[in-house]
């Protein structure tokens, strides 16, 4: 979560630059995409294999 908070801060800083540096819009979009990717990887349920877990002795 600390990483996500820092990314939000960086994103906000770039957003403030857009009026003076229009290509910052593209950087903002990249940061937004990266944030979404991180959120998906950390919040979506992970797939698992019962066979693998049984072999590892976890089940």
C-alpha positions, -999 to +999 in steps of 0.1 A: +000+000+000+029+023+006+040+018-030+005+026-042+004+058-021+037+070-035+025+063-070-006+083-064+016+112-052+038+110-083+007+108-105-007+139-088+026+158-093+026+149-130-010+159-134-001+194-122+025+196-149+001+189-178-008+225-185+029+233-189+042+200-203+014+183-223+033+151-227+029+146-190-006+133-199+010+102-214+031+096-183-001+100-161-018+073-182+012+050-178+011+055-140-026+049-139-022+017-159+006+005-136-016+013-105-045-007-119-022-036-127-008-036-091-043-034-076-055-064-097-025-085-088-029-078-051-067-080-048-079-106-072-081-142-060-052-163-071-057-196-089-044-227-073-041-264-080-054-289-055-030-315-070+000-292-064-011-283-029-016-320-021+018-329-034+033-301-013+015-315+018-005-283+023-038-302+020 
